[in-house]
Amino acid sequence: MRKHFPLIQKHPELAYLDNAATTQKPQVVIDALVHYYTQLNANIHRSPHRLGAEATAAYEGARELVRDFIGAAKMEEIVFTKGATEAVNLVAQSFVRPRLQAGDNVVISIMEHHANFVPWQVLCAEKGAELRIIPVDEAGELDLSQLDNLLDERTKMLAVVHISNTLGTINPIKNIIQKAHEKEIPILIDAAQSVAHYALDVQELDCDFLVFSGHKVYAPTGIGVLYAKENILENMKPYQYGGDMILSVTLEGTTFNRLPYRFEAGTPPIAEAIGLGKALEFLRGVGQEAIQAHIHQLLVHATAELSKIEGLRIVGQAAEKSGILSFTLDHAHPHDIATLLDQSHIAIRAGHHCTQPLMERFGISGTARASFAMYNTMEEVDRLVDAVLGVVKVFS
């Protein structure tokens, strides 16, 4: 796989283990961006000339690739956004805000990324509603025994991450979705960390909303996806207004465009959407099952070897985990760990990973985090372990 990624090829000395933050891009994705800007560059939908038609076809072709990749029923259910963050905010503002009243509640988990935490926290505070939190146990698994008590007739949304970007915990989303629907509660799944490595079928899951970002799935930055059931989108009003999301504008009022365009105001990230489509094609070609199996091997090896290091604590030891490994070291700040590892050409993340409530739950300010992708190797894991041992010597 490494031969497909130019940055990895250009820097053979680099062990890039920061994939939960953003992934490297394969050459086919880079080529798609170059091709758009050198061969197709034009605005879409409204341009009557040949370039406009070709750009529109490429953009809408990418939407079809997304639809097929996640198993949505219709292209109308795929809304392009600039990322998972914007997708969550769109749902919060267009779907939940009109329905949320004082005394209602929204349920999320303590392990949510700030992108799936802050929008609900702010909205609940504005509306006089309650933000209810699903706790986690010491292993980093959701305490779902609390869920039945948290969900009630005044719950307007349940929003849960599929895979924790900090702990690597894989949440049983199918079971959680079923529990929500038993009480007729809509549910949003944050799939930013999972869609690259696990084959998701939104119809099989029966989730109401699902969001993810392109840059974590080997695609460009600045592009993301909101999936929502068609009947739900039909009854949502847009929260951004401008070009392309209208059918007509008069002095008396505005008529909004059909789905999904009413939620894509202005010129969209055209090249980035095309790049996302190419990334998903690339993933399909490699095989998500093969990718997941490889990453699992790396995780098992890294967990076993790092666990032998005295003073090292792995934060998040759920029975079901993805390729994310967060840890702390006695007497060493996570930022110092990352800085010293960088001197050995090993790139990891350090900090609270946009999950400060989760950090507080575990009584820490942050962790060092290694996260794996298809192009990582066992040799890189061994280099990580050796480098961490070097950090231990520095601080001992």
Phi and psi in degrees as a GROMACS rama.xvg file:
@    title "Ramachandran Plot"
@    xaxis  label "Phi"
@    yaxis  label "Psi"
@TYPE xy
-61.1016  -28.8413  ARG-2
-67.0403  -17.9522  LYS-3
-84.0976  -8.20428  HIS-4
-115.294  105.959  PHE-5
-58.1907  -40.3604  PRO-6
-65.3846  -38.9481  LEU-7
-63.8443  -39.4439  ILE-8
-68.6477  -37.2277  GLN-9
-71.5302  -28.4737  LYS-10
-123.948  71.6248  HIS-11
-63.8896  -19.2576  PRO-12
-77.7856  -12.7912  GLU-13
-90.4128  128.895  LEU-14
-101.069  99.7549  ALA-15
-88.0543  104.885  TYR-16
-121.408  40.0353  LEU-17
-122.052  40.993  ASP-18
-76.303  -20.9151  ASN-19
-69.6541  -22.3161  ALA-20
-82.3479  -49.633  ALA-21
-165.157  147.408  THR-22
-97.5472  158.877  THR-23
-74.582  162.528  GLN-24
-110.007  131.788  LYS-25
-70.7978  159.745  PRO-26
-59.2399  -34.1986  GLN-27
-64.3673  -31.7123  VAL-28
-72.387  -44.3783  VAL-29
-61.7354  -41.6897  ILE-30
-61.9524  -36.6452  ASP-31
-65.1518  -38.8102  ALA-32
-65.543  -46.1832  LEU-33
-62.2977  -42.0307  VAL-34
-62.2984  -42.3109  HIS-35
-60.9865  -50.051  TYR-36
-73.2766  -22.4777  TYR-37
-101.195  -18.688  THR-38
-123.398  -25.971  GLN-39
-122.909  -5.89438  LEU-40
-50.8948  106.366  ASN-41
-164.356  158.543  ALA-42
-76.7137  162.553  ASN-43
-111.447  165.983  ILE-44
72.0475  -43.1279  HIS-45
-105.583  -13.8585  ARG-46
-78.5162  125.337  SER-47
-84.9071  -5.66544  PRO-48
-88.4038  173.122  HIS-49
-60.0972  -45.4547  ARG-50
-60.0451  -41.9736  LEU-51
-61.7443  -40.7339  GLY-52
-65.8804  -40.9151  ALA-53
-69.3938  -39.9673  GLU-54
-64.6988  -41.3828  ALA-55
-61.7322  -43.6803  THR-56
-62.5348  -39.049  ALA-57
-68.686  -40.9863  ALA-58
-64.7429  -48.1794  TYR-59
-71.1227  -27.442  GLU-60
-63.8802  -36.5707  GLY-61
-65.1595  -37.2173  ALA-62
-62.3514  -41.4055  ARG-63
-64.5294  -37.5308  GLU-64
-63.4613  -40.6457  LEU-65
-64.1486  -46.3366  VAL-66
-54.8993  -48.3533  ARG-67
-66.6642  -37.6474  ASP-68
-63.6478  -37.6117  PHE-69
-104.216  3.84971  ILE-70
74.3517  26.608  GLY-71
-70.6346  154.517  ALA-72
-74.9726  -35.6881  ALA-73
-140.962  152.341  LYS-74
-63.5604  -28.0473  MET-75
-62.3906  -16.0932  GLU-76
-89.7403  0.216336  GLU-77
-108.707  113.447  ILE-78
-109.125  124.925  VAL-79
-81.0745  133.43  PHE-80
-128.034  -177.855  THR-81
-87.0509  -1.95093  LYS-82
165.293  176.5  GLY-83
-61.7396  -34.4823  ALA-84
-60.3034  -49.09  THR-85
-64.6784  -35.1636  GLU-86
-63.2918  -43.1416  ALA-87
-64.0365  -44.1359  VAL-88
-62.7951  -35.7545  ASN-89
-60.7427  -45.7063  LEU-90
-65.076  -42.0309  VAL-91
-61.4286  -42.9639  ALA-92
-82.8819  -38.5944  GLN-93
-91.5085  -28.5075  SER-94
-104.237  -49.4649  PHE-95
-83.9134  -43.6741  VAL-96
-50.8806  -47.5287  ARG-97
-65.9519  -18.9904  PRO-98
-101.232  -13.5406  ARG-99
-89.838  128.886  LEU-100
-128.11  166.077  GLN-101
-56.3364  132.682  ALA-102
94.8713  -14.8614  GLY-103
-77.0737  179.981  ASP-104
-149.286  157.077  ASN-105
-122.733  137.538  VAL-106
-112.964  129.027  VAL-107
-135.299  179.864  ILE-108
-107.552  162.782  SER-109
-69.8368  -17.5903  ILE-110
-92.7403  8.47248  MET-111
-67.3492  141.978  GLU-112
-60.2761  150.173  HIS-113
-53.5898  -28.3202  HIS-114
-65.0613  -25.206  ALA-115
-111.899  20.0079  ASN-116
-123.184  -56.4337  PHE-117
-63.0616  -43.1783  VAL-118
-56.7865  -38.7502  PRO-119
-74.722  -38.2126  TRP-120
-62.0288  -46.6348  GLN-121
-66.2648  -43.8976  VAL-122
-63.8609  -42.8262  LEU-123
-63.6031  -40.7685  CYS-124
-63.1007  -40.5178  ALA-125
-66.0984  -36.2617  GLU-126
-94.3711  -5.10369  LYS-127
72.8725  27.4008  GLY-128
-99.1582  169.746  ALA-129
-103.994  134.223  GLU-130
-97.8155  113.933  LEU-131
-102.397  142.662  ARG-132
-120.292  126.972  ILE-133
-80.1533  122.932  ILE-134
-79.862  168.99  PRO-135
-120.211  153.818  VAL-136
-90.0525  -175.718  ASP-137
-64.848  -25.521  GLU-138
-79.1609  -11.4287  ALA-139
89.8052  22.6333  GLY-140
-103.691  142.471  GLU-141
-62.4677  137.413  LEU-142
-87.1626  84.6993  ASP-143
-75.0188  -6.52833  LEU-144
-64.7709  -19.4174  SER-145
-86.6438  -12.8786  GLN-146
-65.0791  -41.8002  LEU-147
-60.1633  -34.2644  ASP-148
-76.8864  -28.3014  ASN-149
-78.2503  -32.0966  LEU-150
-89.1255  130.031  LEU-151
-148.462  -170.672  ASP-152
-68.2878  -11.232  GLU-153
-107.12  11.6768  ARG-154
-81.6273  120.896  THR-155
-98.2554  -13.3521  LYS-156
-164.768  140.449  MET-157
-116.505  122.834  LEU-158
-125.944  118.997  ALA-159
-138.167  140.462  VAL-160
-78.437  144.112  VAL-161
-76.3181  -52.0948  HIS-162
-125.737  126.027  ILE-163
-66.2405  129.45  SER-164
-73.5855  -11.9109  ASN-165
-104.058  -44.5089  THR-166
-95.0797  -22.6273  LEU-167
78.5473  1.47861  GLY-168
-61.1793  131.665  THR-169
-96.7662  111.965  ILE-170
-82.5078  145.723  ASN-171
-77.3475  74.7158  PRO-172
-66.5454  -30.4162  ILE-173
-63.0886  -42.209  LYS-174
-66.1087  -40.3792  ASN-175
-66.6438  -41.9231  ILE-176
-60.6356  -42.8081  ILE-177
-61.4967  -42.8539  GLN-178
-62.7963  -39.3228  LYS-179
-64.5458  -44.7536  ALA-180
-71.9775  -25.1788  HIS-181
-60.6544  -26.4857  GLU-182
-108.231  14.7412  LYS-183
57.1612  42.1833  GLU-184
-107.881  127.999  ILE-185
-68.5462  150.234  PRO-186
-135.462  139.351  ILE-187
-113.041  132.576  LEU-188
-110.88  125.276  ILE-189
-88.4313  106.471  ASP-190
-105.663  22.3931  ALA-191
-58.2815  -36.4295  ALA-192
-94.0606  -5.07137  GLN-193
-112.619  -28.866  SER-194
-65.1014  -23.6335  VAL-195
-74.5868  -26.3312  ALA-196
-118.102  -10.7083  HIS-197
-129.366  132.956  TYR-198
-73.4632  113.002  ALA-199
-107.261  137.127  LEU-200
-123.157  105.804  ASP-201
-66.451  -27.2787  VAL-202
-72.4339  -38.9848  GLN-203
-67.5583  -42.0584  GLU-204
-65.8621  -35.4067  LEU-205
67.1038  30.4342  ASP-206
-74.4018  152.711  CYS-207
-83.1094  -37.2214  ASP-208
-136.992  147.737  PHE-209
-146.811  136.962  LEU-210
-129.04  149.408  VAL-211
-158.932  163.841  PHE-212
-109.037  145.192  SER-213
-67.9722  -39.2627  GLY-214
-69.5957  -13.3201  HIS-215
-94.2278  0.186175  LYS-216
-123.528  35.4937  VAL-217
68.5537  17.9826  TYR-218
-109.895  175.422  ALA-219
-66.5941  165.556  PRO-220
-75.7485  165.692  THR-221
79.6611  13.342  GLY-222
-138.16  138.896  ILE-223
-150.966  179.548  GLY-224
-135.859  135.574  VAL-225
-113.087  119.337  LEU-226
-97.6552  136.187  TYR-227
-148.017  146.51  ALA-228
-60.1553  140.738  LYS-229
-56.8027  -43.3663  GLU-230
-65.3065  -27.05  ASN-231
-75.3808  -47.1159  ILE-232
-59.7487  -37.0808  LEU-233
-59.6724  -27.8319  GLU-234
-103.505  12.6185  ASN-235
-104.262  140.596  MET-236
-94.6816  143.642  LYS-237
-65.9659  156.325  PRO-238
-116.128  1.12632e-05  TYR-239
-124.403  139.065  GLN-240
-126.049  147.448  TYR-241
159.926  -150.959  GLY-242
-70.0482  151.584  GLY-243
73.4561  -13.5431  ASP-244
-98.5071  13.6064  MET-245
-121.831  156.433  ILE-246
-98.0092  -41.1326  LEU-247
-154.718  149.86  SER-248
-131.655  126.671  VAL-249
-128.117  175.051  THR-250
-62.8679  -24.2292  LEU-251
-87.2158  -22.6206  GLU-252
167.135  -176.774  GLY-253
-128.328  138.732  THR-254
-108.096  127.052  THR-255
-81.0287  155.136  PHE-256
-69.1189  168.81  ASN-257
-75.4895  171.842  ARG-258
-69.6393  145.944  LEU-259
-93.4449  7.18342  PRO-260
-69.2308  -21.8185  TYR-261
-65.98  -15.4429  ARG-262
-105.385  11.3991  PHE-263
-123.761  67.1006  GLU-264
-69.5501  139.451  ALA-265
80.0779  -178.058  GLY-266
-70.2225  121.732  THR-267
-81.5792  174.677  PRO-268
-75.9728  81.2408  PRO-269
-65.4026  -54.2548  ILE-270
-60.2972  -40.2467  ALA-271
-66.26  -37.7184  GLU-272
-64.5216  -42.2325  ALA-273
-62.256  -41.1193  ILE-274
-62.8798  -38.0341  GLY-275
-61.4376  -44.4519  LEU-276
-58.0981  -42.8646  GLY-277
-64.8079  -38.1404  LYS-278
-62.943  -41.1715  ALA-279
-67.9232  -37.5534  LEU-280
-61.4666  -42.6046  GLU-281
-61.1882  -45.2351  PHE-282
-60.7196  -43.5084  LEU-283
-59.2694  -39.5522  ARG-284
-66.356  -38.8661  GLY-285
-72.6762  -43.9304  VAL-286
103.049  112.429  GLY-287
-63.658  -33.4984  GLN-288
-64.0863  -40.9647  GLU-289
-66.9555  -40.6457  ALA-290
-62.1349  -47.3175  ILE-291
-62.1704  -40.8622  GLN-292
-64.0871  -41.7912  ALA-293
-63.8392  -46.9293  HIS-294
-63.8775  -36.6578  ILE-295
-62.8518  -40.0987  HIS-296
-61.3157  -42.6902  GLN-297
-62.0554  -43.3949  LEU-298
-62.928  -45.4202  LEU-299
-60.818  -44.7098  VAL-300
-65.603  -45.7605  HIS-301
-63.5115  -42.0117  ALA-302
-62.3563  -45.0497  THR-303
-63.1414  -43.8515  ALA-304
-75.4376  -41.9007  GLU-305
-68.2175  -30.6454  LEU-306
-63.9571  -19.4594  SER-307
-78.8762  -12.887  LYS-308
-82.3215  124.379  ILE-309
-67.5113  133.063  GLU-310
87.3635  -1.01651  GLY-311
-96.2731  132.322  LEU-312
-119.106  121.099  ARG-313
-85.2241  122.468  ILE-314
-96.5789  109.88  VAL-315
105.649  96.2387  GLY-316
-128.066  48.1402  GLN-317
-65.7695  154.718  ALA-318
-64.591  -34.675  ALA-319
-112.37  111.554  GLU-320
-131.494  153.034  LYS-321
-99.9114  -171.372  SER-322
-80.2965  51.0526  GLY-323
-127.089  128.56  ILE-324
-133.636  110.768  LEU-325
-104.315  140.572  SER-326
-151.158  160.792  PHE-327
-124.479  159.374  THR-328
-126.696  136.368  LEU-329
-55.5394  134.096  ASP-330
69.0007  6.59844  HIS-331
-127.066  124.686  ALA-332
-71.5683  143.898  HIS-333
-52.751  -37.3409  PRO-334
-67.2619  -34.9253  HIS-335
-67.5089  -39.2664  ASP-336
-59.407  -48.7577  ILE-337
-63.6933  -38.8066  ALA-338
-64.6757  -44.226  THR-339
-68.0443  -37.8464  LEU-340
-66.1851  -33.8745  LEU-341
-63.033  -32.9279  ASP-342
-65.6279  -20.4432  GLN-343
-98.4503  14.8218  SER-344
63.4488  38.6998  HIS-345
-120.093  118.104  ILE-346
-99.6911  115.263  ALA-347
-128.575  176.336  ILE-348
-101.762  155.04  ARG-349
-147.251  140.04  ALA-350
134.106  -154.858  GLY-351
-94.5885  -4.84226  HIS-352
57.7691  32.0398  HIS-353
58.2805  35.3746  CYS-354
-138.03  55.6194  THR-355
-62.2566  -39.2247  GLN-356
-59.7073  -35.0984  PRO-357
-68.5598  -40.0439  LEU-358
-59.5634  -43.9683  MET-359
-61.1339  -38.7352  GLU-360
-59.3653  -37.3527  ARG-361
-93.8152  3.60755  PHE-362
70.8221  32.4228  GLY-363
-134.273  161.764  ILE-364
-91.3971  -21.6317  SER-365
179.019  178.369  GLY-366
-138.607  165.113  THR-367
-89.268  139.584  ALA-368
-134.732  123.067  ARG-369
-104.352  136.273  ALA-370
-139.148  140.237  SER-371
-109.386  154.042  PHE-372
-136.616  179.488  ALA-373
-61.1077  -26.7205  MET-374
-92.392  1.43455  TYR-375
-82.6905  157.561  ASN-376
-130.608  164.556  THR-377
-61.8171  -36.3658  MET-378
-61.3531  -36.9777  GLU-379
-68.2789  -36.8028  GLU-380
-62.6696  -43.2847  VAL-381
-63.3169  -37.6898  ASP-382
-63.5049  -39.9373  ARG-383
-59.4668  -47.2634  LEU-384
-61.6887  -46.0381  VAL-385
-61.888  -39.5615  ASP-386
-68.4396  -38.09  ALA-387
-65.4836  -39.193  VAL-388
-59.7119  -36.4365  LEU-389
-64.5137  -38.0746  GLY-390
-64.6718  -40.021  VAL-391
-58.2151  -42.1812  VAL-392
-64.2457  -38.7689  LYS-393
-62.8978  -38.5597  VAL-394
-99.9145  2.97824  PHE-395
